[in-house]
Amino acid sequence: MKHRKLPGTISYTGSNKQATTITQTRLESTQTSKNSTHIDVDEKQKSWINVVGFLDTTKIKNLCEALSVSPLVIEDILNIKERIKLEQHSNHLFLVIKYAYLEASHIKHDYFSVLLFDHLIITFFEHKTPITDDLEARLKLKNSQIQSNDINYFLYVLLDMVTDDCLSTLDIIEQRLERIEFNLLELKKVDQVTLYDTRKQLVYLRNIGTQLTQIIPTLLKTTFSADSLVYNYMQDVVDHNQLLTNKSTTLNDNISHILDVYLNTMSHKMNEIMTTLTIFSAIFIPLSFLAGVFGMNFTNFPILTNPNALLYFVIVCFSLPVIMIFYFKHKRWF
């Protein structure tokens, strides 16, 4: 029997065994400093706290409770099957993000969540990902815009990176579809397993684009000033997610067309095979009839006593198929 947990029950729903690490990076205008031994959640300076690994739920719970985060939000942070969403709370915003990215030519799906405060942003990753590496690399750059802008810009960078990863994944899927179309047109065959897997990837990407397109405008209305730089950047992210949605839908339709062409090709090929078999059957029906007649044991069968009977029989047997083939050709039956 499935165990039903009470709302707000804090438990990790995944299976990743990476140990929980919490690091804090102070985002000052001139430099960044990283600290993993002492986490200060009360400071008023811009700061990024990055949590990687969900094994130690107590450590994550203590961090969130220090910032008055609801147990329901903590439960959603540790639930890797949560949908993409945006929640507004009294002192913070909570976002759940899903995305796809490429790793060694393989498409990976991932999840992370974000808590956004006035001067603080906290990210929760189930394991170390390329996004965290890219963020740390950007922070090392001299005069990074993450340092010179407010904390909302950091959120924009996260959403922009997610969208770029999804679009890059979509480009790879498009190339795969082009190869599938080539194989269909040139080789008359399709790897159906690859085709169905590609369709699932496209549905996943389309859902991401659709949901981000829905939540980002809400985020713009509630969090960002219309005349701010980040507002305009976020509008660009919305446009890219609309592109992601539209392109995923178009490619998904292309898969339907590929399947239709493939099924039609297979049906046509089967019809050709059946036509060939039918012609062979039609040719041998009269020959079988003749063989049956001449094989009967009649006592009075004059033609059998004719010295040229065998020759006549052979001529008839060879003439009938030739006449029938010419007749079928004339009727354009093959």
Backbone as numpy.savetxt, mean C-alpha at the origin, in Angstrom:
# Nx Ny Nz CAx CAy CAz Cx Cy Cz
-11.54 -17.02 25.44 -12.38 -15.83 25.44 -11.51 -14.59 25.44
-11.84 -13.60 24.60 -11.03 -12.40 24.49 -11.18 -11.55 25.75
-10.05 -11.08 26.30 -10.05 -10.25 27.50 -10.40 -8.82 27.14
-11.47 -8.30 27.75 -11.91 -6.93 27.49 -11.35 -6.00 28.55
-10.63 -4.97 28.10 -10.00 -4.05 29.05 -10.87 -2.82 29.24
-10.79 -2.24 30.42 -11.54 -1.03 30.72 -10.93 0.15 29.97
-11.76 1.16 29.62 -11.21 2.37 28.97 -10.13 3.01 29.84
-9.04 3.40 29.21 -7.94 4.02 29.95 -6.93 3.02 30.47
-7.14 1.73 30.20 -6.16 0.73 30.60 -4.91 0.89 29.76
-3.79 1.05 30.41 -2.55 1.36 29.71 -1.77 0.07 29.46
-1.72 -0.34 28.20 -0.97 -1.54 27.83 -0.53 -1.41 26.38
0.63 -1.93 26.09 1.20 -1.88 24.75 0.59 -3.00 23.91
0.05 -2.66 22.74 -0.64 -3.65 21.90 0.27 -4.28 20.84
1.51 -3.81 20.73 2.41 -4.33 19.71 3.29 -5.45 20.23
4.29 -5.82 19.43 5.19 -6.92 19.79 6.66 -6.55 19.67
6.96 -5.28 19.35 8.35 -4.87 19.20 9.06 -4.88 20.55
10.26 -5.43 20.59 10.99 -5.62 21.85 12.01 -4.52 22.13
11.96 -3.42 21.38 12.95 -2.36 21.61 12.71 -1.69 22.96
13.80 -1.53 23.70 13.70 -0.91 25.01 13.28 0.55 24.89
12.60 1.04 25.92 12.09 2.42 25.91 13.21 3.40 26.25
13.42 4.36 25.36 14.39 5.44 25.62 13.68 6.78 25.44
13.99 7.72 26.31 13.39 9.06 26.24 14.53 10.07 26.18
14.54 10.87 25.14 15.56 11.92 24.99 14.87 13.26 24.82
15.50 14.28 25.35 14.97 15.64 25.24 15.99 16.51 24.51
15.52 17.21 23.48 16.38 18.11 22.71 15.83 19.51 22.85
16.67 20.42 23.38 16.26 21.82 23.53 16.51 22.55 22.21
15.48 23.15 21.69 15.54 23.79 20.38 15.73 25.29 20.56
16.96 25.69 20.83 17.24 27.10 21.01 17.63 27.73 19.69
17.68 29.04 19.64 17.93 29.74 18.38 19.36 29.56 17.88
20.29 29.28 18.77 21.69 29.20 18.35 22.25 27.79 18.37
21.69 26.92 19.22 22.24 25.58 19.32 21.18 24.62 19.85
21.45 23.34 19.69 20.57 22.31 20.25 21.36 21.49 21.25
20.72 21.09 22.32 21.36 20.25 23.32 20.46 19.06 23.60
21.08 17.89 23.71 20.34 16.65 23.85 20.59 16.06 25.23
19.52 15.58 25.86 19.64 15.05 27.21 18.73 13.84 27.35
19.28 12.74 27.83 18.47 11.54 28.04 18.44 11.11 29.50
19.12 11.84 30.37 19.17 11.46 31.78 18.17 12.24 32.63
17.96 13.50 32.29 17.01 14.31 33.06 16.03 14.98 32.09
14.77 14.63 32.19 13.73 15.18 31.33 12.98 16.26 32.11
13.03 17.48 31.60 12.37 18.62 32.24 11.13 18.98 31.43
9.95 18.68 31.98 8.71 18.96 31.26 8.12 20.32 31.60
8.73 21.04 32.55 8.18 22.32 32.99 8.85 23.53 32.36
9.94 23.28 31.63 10.67 24.42 31.10 9.88 25.14 30.01
10.15 26.43 29.85 9.41 27.25 28.90 10.15 27.41 27.57
11.34 26.85 27.46 12.06 26.91 26.21 11.50 25.86 25.24
11.69 26.14 23.94 11.28 25.16 22.94 12.04 23.86 23.16
11.27 22.74 23.10 11.91 21.47 23.41 11.18 20.34 22.67
11.97 19.34 22.29 11.42 18.13 21.67 11.81 16.93 22.51
10.80 16.21 22.97 11.01 14.97 23.71 10.65 13.82 22.78
11.59 12.92 22.58 11.38 11.80 21.67 11.39 10.50 22.47
10.29 9.75 22.39 10.16 8.46 23.06 10.23 7.37 22.00
11.19 6.45 22.17 11.36 5.35 21.22 11.25 4.04 22.00
10.35 3.17 21.57 10.14 1.90 22.26 9.03 2.00 23.29
8.12 1.01 23.29 6.94 1.05 24.17 6.96 -0.04 25.23
8.08 -0.70 25.43 8.12 -1.80 26.40 7.87 -1.32 27.83
8.50 -0.21 28.19 8.36 0.31 29.56 7.17 1.27 29.61
5.99 0.71 29.78 4.78 1.55 29.80 4.73 2.46 31.02
5.36 2.05 32.11 5.37 2.88 33.33 6.12 4.18 33.09
7.25 4.10 32.40 8.04 5.29 32.11 7.24 6.25 31.22
6.55 5.70 30.22 5.74 6.54 29.33 4.56 7.15 30.09
3.94 6.35 30.95 2.80 6.83 31.74 3.23 7.97 32.66
4.37 7.84 33.32 4.85 8.88 34.24 5.13 10.18 33.48
5.73 10.07 32.30 6.01 11.25 31.49 4.72 11.97 31.12
3.73 11.21 30.67 2.46 11.82 30.24 1.69 12.40 31.41
1.67 11.69 32.53 0.94 12.19 33.70 1.56 13.46 34.25
2.86 13.61 34.10 3.51 14.85 34.53 3.03 16.04 33.73
2.47 15.80 32.54 1.96 16.86 31.69 0.42 16.87 31.66
-0.19 16.16 32.61 -1.66 16.11 32.75 -2.33 15.56 31.50
-1.73 14.54 30.90 -2.31 13.89 29.73 -3.29 12.82 30.20
-4.45 12.77 29.56 -5.52 11.85 29.93 -5.08 10.40 29.77
-5.55 9.50 30.66 -5.25 8.07 30.49 -5.75 7.51 29.16
-6.84 8.07 28.63 -7.34 7.61 27.34 -6.36 7.93 26.22
-5.70 9.09 26.33 -4.69 9.46 25.35 -3.47 8.54 25.48
-3.07 8.25 26.70 -1.93 7.35 26.92 -2.24 5.97 26.34
-3.48 5.52 26.52 -3.90 4.24 25.95 -3.77 4.25 24.43
-4.18 5.36 23.79 -4.10 5.46 22.33 -2.65 5.53 21.86
-1.78 6.15 22.65 -0.36 6.22 22.28 0.24 4.82 22.15
-0.15 3.93 23.06 0.42 2.59 23.09 -0.35 1.60 22.21
-1.42 2.06 21.58 -2.20 1.20 20.69 -1.77 1.45 19.25
-0.94 0.57 18.72 -0.37 0.78 17.38 -1.40 0.57 16.27
-2.59 0.06 16.63 -3.64 -0.15 15.63 -4.62 1.02 15.57
-4.31 2.07 16.29 -5.18 3.24 16.30 -5.23 3.90 14.93
-6.36 4.49 14.59 -6.51 5.17 13.30 -5.83 6.54 13.34
-5.63 7.13 12.17 -5.13 8.49 12.08 -6.18 9.45 12.63
-5.79 10.31 13.54 -6.79 11.21 14.13 -6.12 12.41 14.78
-6.95 13.41 15.09 -6.52 14.62 15.79 -7.50 14.87 16.93
-6.96 15.04 18.14 -7.78 15.35 19.30 -7.29 16.65 19.94
-8.25 17.49 20.33 -7.93 18.75 21.00 -8.25 18.63 22.48
-7.26 18.94 23.30 -7.44 18.92 24.75 -7.14 20.31 25.31
-7.35 20.47 26.59 -7.26 21.81 27.18 -5.88 22.44 27.04
-4.84 21.64 27.19 -3.49 22.21 27.15 -2.59 21.62 26.06
-3.16 20.77 25.20 -2.33 20.15 24.17 -3.20 19.58 23.05
-2.52 19.25 21.97 -3.12 18.52 20.86 -2.52 17.12 20.81
-3.34 16.17 20.40 -2.87 14.79 20.27 -3.14 14.33 18.85
-2.08 13.85 18.18 -2.21 13.36 16.81 -1.71 11.92 16.73
-2.40 11.13 15.94 -1.94 9.78 15.60 -1.67 9.77 14.10
-0.49 9.34 13.71 -0.07 9.37 12.31 0.35 7.97 11.88
-0.13 7.56 10.70 0.35 6.34 10.05 0.94 6.72 8.70
1.94 5.97 8.28 2.58 6.31 7.00 3.29 5.09 6.45
3.73 5.20 5.21 4.49 4.14 4.54 5.81 4.73 4.07
6.85 3.91 4.07 8.16 4.37 3.62 8.92 3.19 3.03
10.01 3.50 2.35 10.82 2.48 1.68 12.04 2.13 2.54
12.30 0.83 2.63 13.48 0.37 3.33 14.05 -0.81 2.55
15.21 -0.58 1.92 15.84 -1.61 1.09 14.88 -2.14 0.03
14.22 -1.21 -0.66 13.29 -1.51 -1.76 12.01 -2.22 -1.30
11.82 -2.33 0.01 10.59 -2.92 0.54 9.73 -1.82 1.16
8.42 -1.97 1.02 7.48 -0.99 1.56 7.15 -1.37 3.00
7.37 -0.43 3.91 7.09 -0.64 5.32 5.96 0.28 5.78
5.14 -0.22 6.69 4.10 0.59 7.31 4.53 0.92 8.74
4.23 2.14 9.18 4.64 2.51 10.53 3.62 3.45 11.16
3.84 3.68 12.45 2.89 4.45 13.26 3.68 5.29 14.26
3.21 6.48 14.51 3.72 7.25 15.65 2.65 8.24 16.08
2.80 8.78 17.27 1.85 9.75 17.79 2.59 10.98 18.30
1.86 12.09 18.44 2.46 13.37 18.79 1.60 14.07 19.84
2.25 14.61 20.86 1.62 15.52 21.81 2.23 16.90 21.59
1.40 17.90 21.32 1.88 19.25 21.03 1.40 20.22 22.10
2.36 20.84 22.77 2.07 21.86 23.78 2.54 23.22 23.25
2.45 24.26 24.10 2.84 25.60 23.65 4.32 25.69 23.27
5.18 25.10 24.10 6.63 25.17 23.85 7.26 23.78 23.77
6.44 22.78 23.72 6.96 21.41 23.82 6.23 20.51 22.82
6.99 19.64 22.18 6.41 18.61 21.32 7.02 17.27 21.71
6.15 16.26 21.87 6.59 14.92 22.26 6.18 13.96 21.17
7.12 13.17 20.68 6.83 12.16 19.67 7.03 10.77 20.27
6.17 9.85 19.88 6.22 8.47 20.39 6.36 7.52 19.20
7.49 6.84 19.12 7.76 5.87 18.06 7.92 4.49 18.67
7.33 3.50 17.99 7.43 2.12 18.48 8.87 1.62 18.38
9.61 2.11 17.40 11.01 1.72 17.22 11.70 2.86 16.47
13.00 2.80 16.40 13.76 3.83 15.71 13.46 3.78 14.22
13.18 4.92 13.62 12.78 4.99 12.22 13.63 6.03 11.48
13.60 6.02 10.14 14.32 7.04 9.38 13.87 8.46 9.70
12.62 8.63 10.15 12.13 9.98 10.46 12.92 10.57 11.61
13.15 9.79 12.66 13.91 10.33 13.80 15.34 10.64 13.39
15.92 9.80 12.55 17.28 10.07 12.07 17.33 11.37 11.25
16.32 11.56 10.38 16.28 12.77 9.56 16.08 14.02 10.41
15.24 13.92 11.43 15.02 15.06 12.32 16.30 15.45 13.04
17.01 14.45 13.55 18.26 14.73 14.26 19.29 15.33 13.31
19.30 14.86 12.07 20.24 15.41 11.08 19.90 16.87 10.77
18.63 17.19 10.67 18.24 18.58 10.39 18.59 19.51 11.54
18.46 18.99 12.76 18.77 19.82 13.92 20.26 20.13 14.03
21.09 19.30 13.41 22.54 19.54 13.44 22.98 20.59 12.43
22.08 20.92 11.49 22.42 21.92 10.48 22.50 23.31 11.11
23.43 24.09 10.62 23.57 25.46 11.12 22.40 26.30 10.62
21.82 27.09 11.53 20.67 27.96 11.21 19.48 27.16 10.69
19.22 26.05 11.34 18.06 25.23 10.96 16.76 25.99 11.22
15.82 25.88 10.29 14.54 26.57 10.45 13.74 26.01 11.62
14.01 24.78 12.00 13.33 24.21 13.18 13.68 25.02 14.42
14.90 25.48 14.49 15.35 26.27 15.64 14.81 27.69 15.59
14.75 28.28 14.41 14.38 29.70 14.31 12.88 29.93 14.32
12.05 28.89 14.07 10.60 29.03 14.10 10.01 28.46 15.38
8.71 28.68 15.58 8.08 28.19 16.80 7.88 26.68 16.74
7.30 26.13 17.80 7.19 24.68 17.92 6.24 24.10 16.89
5.31 24.92 16.38 4.38 24.44 15.36 5.10 24.07 14.06
6.22 24.73 13.82 6.99 24.41 12.61 7.54 22.99 12.69
7.87 22.55 13.89 8.37 21.18 14.08 7.29 20.18 13.67
6.04 20.47 14.04 4.94 19.60 13.65 4.78 19.59 12.13
4.92 20.77 11.50 4.85 20.82 10.04 5.92 19.93 9.41
7.13 19.99 9.93 8.23 19.19 9.39 7.89 17.70 9.48
7.32 17.27 10.60 6.92 15.88 10.76 5.90 15.46 9.70
4.86 16.27 9.54 3.81 15.93 8.57 4.33 15.98 7.14
5.23 16.92 6.88 5.81 17.02 5.54 6.67 15.80 5.22
7.44 15.33 6.20 8.28 14.15 5.99 7.42 12.91 5.76
6.34 12.80 6.52 5.43 11.66 6.35 4.85 11.67 4.94
4.40 12.84 4.50 3.79 12.96 3.17 4.81 12.65 2.07
6.02 13.15 2.23 7.07 12.88 1.23 7.39 11.38 1.16
7.45 10.72 2.32 7.71 9.28 2.32 6.60 8.53 1.60
5.35 8.94 1.83 4.23 8.27 1.17 4.25 8.49 -0.34
4.59 9.72 -0.75 4.67 10.00 -2.19 5.81 9.23 -2.86
6.94 9.11 -2.15 8.05 8.32 -2.69 7.65 6.85 -2.83
6.92 6.35 -1.85 6.42 4.98 -1.92 5.47 4.81 -3.10
4.63 5.83 -3.31 3.68 5.78 -4.43 4.40 5.75 -5.77
5.51 6.46 -5.88 6.30 6.45 -7.12 6.83 5.04 -7.41
7.28 4.34 -6.38 7.78 2.98 -6.56 6.64 2.05 -7.00
5.48 2.22 -6.40 4.32 1.41 -6.78 3.94 1.67 -8.24
4.02 2.93 -8.65 3.71 3.27 -10.05 4.67 2.57 -11.00
5.95 2.52 -10.64 6.93 1.82 -11.48 6.63 0.32 -11.54
6.19 -0.25 -10.43 5.83 -1.67 -10.42 4.65 -1.92 -11.36
3.68 -1.03 -11.35 2.52 -1.20 -12.22 2.92 -1.10 -13.69
3.87 -0.23 -13.99 4.34 -0.12 -15.37 4.99 -1.43 -15.82
5.74 -2.07 -14.94 6.35 -3.37 -15.28 5.27 -4.44 -15.45
4.25 -4.40 -14.61 3.16 -5.36 -14.73 2.43 -5.18 -16.06
2.19 -3.93 -16.45 1.53 -3.66 -17.74 2.38 -4.15 -18.90
3.70 -3.96 -18.80 4.60 -4.44 -19.85 4.53 -5.96 -19.98
4.57 -6.64 -18.83 4.49 -8.11 -18.86 3.17 -8.59 -19.44
2.11 -7.83 -19.15 0.80 -8.23 -19.67 0.73 -8.07 -21.19
1.24 -6.93 -21.68 1.14 -6.64 -23.11 2.14 -7.43 -23.94
3.34 -7.63 -23.39 4.39 -8.29 -24.16 4.46 -9.79 -23.91
4.32 -10.17 -22.67 4.49 -11.59 -22.32 3.17 -12.30 -22.06
2.09 -11.54 -22.04 0.75 -12.10 -21.83 0.61 -12.82 -20.49
1.31 -12.31 -19.47 1.16 -12.93 -18.16 1.26 -11.85 -17.08
0.67 -12.16 -15.93 0.63 -11.21 -14.82 0.88 -11.98 -13.52
1.74 -11.39 -12.67 1.95 -11.95 -11.33 0.80 -11.45 -10.45
-0.20 -12.30 -10.25 -1.41 -11.86 -9.54 -1.13 -11.57 -8.07
-0.19 -12.28 -7.46 0.15 -12.02 -6.06 0.69 -10.60 -5.90
1.62 -10.23 -6.79 2.17 -8.87 -6.76 1.08 -7.83 -7.02
0.17 -8.16 -7.93 -0.90 -7.23 -8.27 -1.82 -6.97 -7.08
-2.22 -8.02 -6.40 -3.11 -7.86 -5.25 -2.39 -7.18 -4.08
-1.11 -7.48 -3.89 -0.34 -6.79 -2.85 -0.22 -5.30 -3.16
-0.01 -4.97 -4.43 0.07 -3.57 -4.85 -1.25 -2.86 -4.59
-2.35 -3.55 -4.85 -3.66 -2.93 -4.59 -3.84 -2.62 -3.11
-3.40 -3.52 -2.24 -3.50 -3.27 -0.80 -2.66 -2.06 -0.38
-1.46 -1.95 -0.96 -0.59 -0.81 -0.65 -1.25 0.50 -1.09
-1.89 0.48 -2.25 -2.54 1.69 -2.76 -3.72 2.09 -1.88
-4.49 1.12 -1.43 -5.62 1.43 -0.53 -5.10 2.03 0.77
-3.99 1.49 1.29 -3.39 2.01 2.52 -2.94 3.47 2.32
-2.27 3.75 1.22 -1.79 5.11 0.95 -2.96 6.06 0.71
-3.98 5.59 0.02 -5.14 6.44 -0.23 -5.82 6.82 1.08
-5.93 5.87 2.00 -6.53 6.16 3.30 -5.72 7.18 4.08
-4.39 7.05 4.01 -3.52 8.03 4.69 -3.76 9.42 4.13
-3.73 9.55 2.79 -3.93 10.85 2.17 -5.28 11.44 2.49
-6.31 10.61 2.47 -7.67 11.09 2.75 -7.80 11.59 4.18
-7.28 10.81 5.12 -7.43 11.18 6.53 -6.58 12.40 6.90
-5.36 12.49 6.36 -4.54 13.68 6.63 -5.16 14.92 6.00
-5.77 14.78 4.83 -6.44 15.90 4.18 -7.61 16.39 5.03
-8.20 15.50 5.80 -9.33 15.88 6.65 -8.89 16.54 7.96
-7.80 16.02 8.56 -7.44 16.53 9.89 -6.58 17.79 9.84
-5.79 17.97 8.78 -4.90 19.13 8.75 -5.67 20.45 8.67
-6.74 20.58 7.85 -7.53 21.82 7.89 -8.09 22.14 9.27
-8.50 21.10 10.01 -8.96 21.31 11.39 -7.82 21.83 12.25
-6.65 21.28 12.03 -5.46 21.74 12.76 -5.16 23.20 12.43
-5.31 23.58 11.18 -5.05 24.97 10.76 -6.02 25.94 11.42
-7.28 25.53 11.53 -8.30 26.42 12.10 -8.09 26.65 13.58
-7.59 25.63 14.28 -7.53 25.70 15.74 -6.17 26.10 16.28
-5.13 25.90 15.51 -3.78 26.04 16.07 -2.96 27.14 15.41
-3.09 27.32 14.11 -2.19 28.21 13.38 -2.90 29.50 12.98
-2.16 30.58 13.07 -2.68 31.86 12.59 -2.64 31.90 11.07
-3.69 32.48 10.47 -3.81 32.47 9.01 -2.69 33.25 8.32
-2.07 34.20 9.03 -1.01 35.00 8.42 0.39 34.49 8.78
0.48 33.32 9.39 1.78 32.78 9.79 2.42 32.02 8.65
3.74 31.89 8.73 4.49 31.16 7.71 4.11 29.68 7.71
3.95 29.11 8.91 3.64 27.69 9.03 2.27 27.38 8.42
1.35 28.31 8.50 0.01 28.12 7.92 0.12 27.85 6.42
0.91 28.65 5.74 1.09 28.47 4.30 1.79 27.14 3.99
2.77 26.80 4.82 3.46 25.52 4.62 2.50 24.34 4.79
1.62 24.45 5.79 0.66 23.38 6.04 -0.33 23.24 4.89
-0.68 24.36 4.26 -1.56 24.28 3.09 -0.89 23.47 1.98
0.42 23.62 1.88 1.17 22.85 0.88 1.13 21.36 1.20
1.18 21.02 2.49 1.08 19.62 2.90 -0.30 19.07 2.54
-1.33 19.88 2.72 -2.69 19.46 2.34 -2.75 19.16 0.85
-2.15 20.05 0.04 -2.14 19.83 -1.42 -1.43 18.53 -1.78
-0.32 18.26 -1.11 0.43 17.03 -1.40 -0.37 15.78 -1.00
-1.12 15.89 0.08 -1.94 14.74 0.48 -3.14 14.55 -0.44
-3.65 15.63 -0.98 -4.70 15.50 -2.00 -4.13 14.82 -3.25
-2.90 15.19 -3.60 -2.22 14.51 -4.72 -2.04 13.03 -4.42
-1.64 12.72 -3.18 -1.47 11.33 -2.77 -2.78 10.56 -2.90
-3.87 11.17 -2.46 -5.18 10.51 -2.55 -5.60 10.29 -3.99
-5.50 11.35 -4.80 -5.95 11.26 -6.19 -5.11 10.27 -7.00
-3.80 10.34 -6.80 -2.92 9.44 -7.56 -3.11 7.99 -7.14
-3.32 7.76 -5.84 -3.56 6.40 -5.36 -4.85 5.84 -5.95
-5.87 6.71 -6.02 -7.15 6.28 -6.59 -6.98 5.94 -8.07
-6.25 6.79 -8.79 -6.03 6.56 -10.23 -5.28 5.25 -10.46
-4.22 5.02 -9.69 -3.44 3.79 -9.86 -4.25 2.56 -9.48
-5.11 2.73 -8.47 -5.98 1.61 -8.09 -6.96 1.27 -9.22
-7.46 2.31 -9.89 -8.32 2.08 -11.06 -7.53 1.39 -12.18
-6.26 1.77 -12.32 -5.43 1.12 -13.34 -5.28 -0.38 -13.07
-5.20 -0.73 -11.79 -5.10 -2.15 -11.46 -6.37 -2.89 -11.89
-7.52 -2.24 -11.71 -8.78 -2.86 -12.16 -8.76 -3.06 -13.67
-8.24 -2.07 -14.39 -8.16 -2.20 -15.85 -7.18 -3.31 -16.24
-6.06 -3.39 -15.53 -5.08 -4.45 -15.82 -5.71 -5.83 -15.61
-6.46 -5.97 -14.51 -7.13 -7.24 -14.25 -8.15 -7.57 -15.33
-8.89 -6.55 -15.77 -9.88 -6.77 -16.84 -9.20 -7.23 -18.13
-8.09 -6.55 -18.47 -7.36 -6.93 -19.69 -6.80 -8.33 -19.55
-6.27 -8.63 -18.38 -5.70 -9.97 -18.16 -6.77 -11.06 -18.28
-7.92 -10.82 -17.65 -9.00 -11.81 -17.71 -9.52 -11.96 -19.14
-9.62 -10.84 -19.85 -10.06 -10.91 -21.25 -9.05 -11.67 -22.11
-7.75 -11.42 -21.84 -6.71 -12.12 -22.58 -6.76 -13.62 -22.32
-6.93 -13.99 -21.04 -7.02 -15.40 -20.70 -8.26 -16.04 -21.32
-9.37 -15.29 -21.32 -10.60 -15.81 -21.92 -10.44 -16.01 -23.43
-9.79 -15.03 -24.07 -9.55 -15.15 -25.51 -8.63 -16.33 -25.82
-7.62 -16.49 -24.98 -6.70 -17.62 -25.18 -7.42 -18.95 -25.01
-8.30 -19.01 -24.00 -9.06 -20.24 -23.79 -10.00 -20.52 -24.95
-10.59 -19.45 -25.49 -11.47 -19.63 -26.66 -10.70 -20.17 -27.86
-9.47 -19.69 -28.05 -8.65 -20.19 -29.15 -8.33 -21.67 -28.96
-8.03 -22.04 -27.72 -7.74 -23.46 -27.44 -8.97 -24.32 -27.71
-10.13 -23.85 -27.26 -11.36 -24.62 -27.46 -11.71 -24.71 -28.95
-11.44 -23.62 -29.69 -11.69 -23.65 -31.13 -10.83 -24.71 -31.82
-9.54 -24.74 -31.44 -8.63 -25.74 -32.03 -9.09 -27.16 -31.71
-9.45 -27.40 -30.45 -9.91 -28.73 -30.05 -11.21 -29.10 -30.77
-12.10 -28.13 -30.95 -13.36 -28.40 -31.64 -13.12 -28.76 -33.11
-12.18 -28.07 -33.76 -11.86 -28.38 -35.16 -11.32 -29.80 -35.29
-10.41 -30.16 -34.38 -9.88 -31.52 -34.41 -11.00 -32.55 -34.20
-11.90 -32.24 -33.29 -13.01 -33.17 -33.03 -13.91 -33.29 -34.26
-14.20 -32.12 -34.91 -15.06 -32.13 -36.09 -14.42 -32.91 -37.23
-13.11 -32.83 -37.37 -12.41 -33.56 -38.45 -12.47 -35.06 -38.22
-12.33 -35.49 -36.97 -12.26 -36.93 -36.70 -13.63 -37.58 -36.56
-14.70 -36.80 -36.45 -16.03 -37.41 -36.35 -16.37 -38.22 -37.61
-16.27 -37.67 -38.86 -16.57 -38.49 -40.04 -15.57 -39.64 -40.23
-14.30 -39.41 -39.85 -13.32 -40.49 -39.97 -13.67 -41.65 -39.04
-14.14 -41.30 -37.85 -14.55 -42.34 -36.91 -15.77 -43.08 -37.42
-16.66 -42.31 -38.08 -17.84 -42.94 -38.65 -17.45 -43.94 -39.74
-16.55 -43.54 -40.64 -16.11 -44.44 -41.72 -15.42 -45.68 -41.16
-14.57 -45.43 -40.15 -13.87 -46.58 -39.56 -14.87 -47.54 -38.92
-15.92 -46.99 -38.32 -16.92 -47.85 -37.69 -17.71 -48.63 -38.72
-18.06 -47.97 -39.84 -18.84 -48.66 -40.88 -18.03 -49.79 -41.51
-16.79 -49.47 -41.89 -15.97 -50.49 -42.57 -15.46 -51.56 -41.61
-15.63 -51.27 -40.32 -15.20 -52.29 -39.37 -16.29 -53.27 -39.00
-17.50 -53.08 -39.55 -18.61 -53.98 -39.23 -18.44 -55.33 -39.98
-18.92 -56.38 -39.36 -18.77 -57.75 -39.90 -20.01 -58.16 -40.71
-20.30 -57.40 -41.78 -21.40 -57.81 -42.67 -20.91 -58.95 -43.57
-21.85 -59.90 -43.86 -21.49 -61.03 -44.76 -21.53 -60.61 -46.22
-22.35 -59.59 -46.51 -22.45 -59.12 -47.90 -22.06 -57.65 -47.96
-20.76 -57.37 -48.17 -20.20 -56.01 -48.20 -19.33 -55.92 -49.45
-19.95 -55.65 -50.64 -19.23 -55.79 -51.92 -17.95 -54.98 -52.02
-17.94 -53.75 -51.42 -16.77 -52.89 -51.61 -15.51 -53.48 -50.99
-15.73 -54.32 -49.99 -14.57 -54.92 -49.33 -13.84 -55.90 -50.24
-14.57 -56.42 -51.23 -13.94 -57.38 -52.16 -13.30 -56.69 -53.35
-13.49 -55.37 -53.43 -12.87 -54.60 -54.52 -11.37 -54.52 -54.29
-10.56 -54.77 -55.32 -9.10 -54.74 -55.14 -8.58 -53.36 -54.75
-9.29 -52.29 -55.13 -8.84 -50.92 -54.81 -9.58 -50.32 -53.59
-10.22 -51.15 -52.80 -11.01 -50.66 -51.67 -10.16 -49.87 -50.67
-9.00 -50.40 -50.36 -8.12 -49.72 -49.39 -7.69 -48.35 -49.91
-7.38 -48.28 -51.20 -6.96 -47.01 -51.79 -8.10 -45.99 -51.71
-9.32 -46.44 -52.07 -10.47 -45.53 -51.99 -10.69 -45.03 -50.55
-10.54 -45.93 -49.63 -10.75 -45.56 -48.21 -9.72 -44.52 -47.75
-8.47 -44.75 -48.15 -7.41 -43.81 -47.76 -7.64 -42.44 -48.39
-8.04 -42.44 -49.69 -8.29 -41.17 -50.39 -9.42 -40.41 -49.70
-10.47 -41.11 -49.37 -11.61 -40.46 -48.70 -11.18 -39.92 -47.33
-10.42 -40.70 -46.60 -9.99 -40.27 -45.25 -9.10 -39.03 -45.30
-8.27 -38.91 -46.33 -7.43 -37.72 -46.45 -8.18 -36.55 -47.07
-9.13 -36.84 -47.93 -9.86 -35.77 -48.60 -10.83 -35.06 -47.66
-11.49 -35.83 -46.81 -12.47 -35.23 -45.90 -11.87 -34.14 -45.01
-10.74 -34.37 -44.30 -10.17 -33.29 -43.47 -9.79 -32.06 -44.29
-9.21 -32.28 -45.50 -8.82 -31.14 -46.33 -10.04 -30.32 -46.72
-11.11 -31.00 -47.16 -12.33 -30.30 -47.54 -12.92 -29.53 -46.35
-12.92 -30.17 -45.18 -13.48 -29.53 -43.98 -12.65 -28.31 -43.56
-11.33 -28.40 -43.64 -10.47 -27.26 -43.27 -10.72 -26.09 -44.21
-10.81 -26.37 -45.52 -11.11 -25.29 -46.45 -12.49 -24.69 -46.18
-13.43 -25.53 -45.82 -14.78 -25.04 -45.51 -14.75 -24.14 -44.26
-14.03 -24.58 -43.22 -13.92 -23.78 -41.99 -13.23 -22.44 -42.26
-12.20 -22.48 -43.13 -11.51 -21.25 -43.50 -12.44 -20.31 -44.25
-13.22 -20.90 -45.15 -14.16 -20.09 -45.92 -15.18 -19.41 -44.99
-15.62 -20.13 -43.96 -16.58 -19.58 -43.00 -15.91 -18.70 -41.92
-14.56 -18.65 -41.94 -13.76 -17.87 -40.98 -14.06 -18.30 -39.53
-14.11 -19.62 -39.36 -14.31 -20.13 -38.02 -12.99 -20.23 -37.24
-11.88 -20.04 -37.92 -10.59 -19.97 -37.22 -9.59 -19.23 -38.07
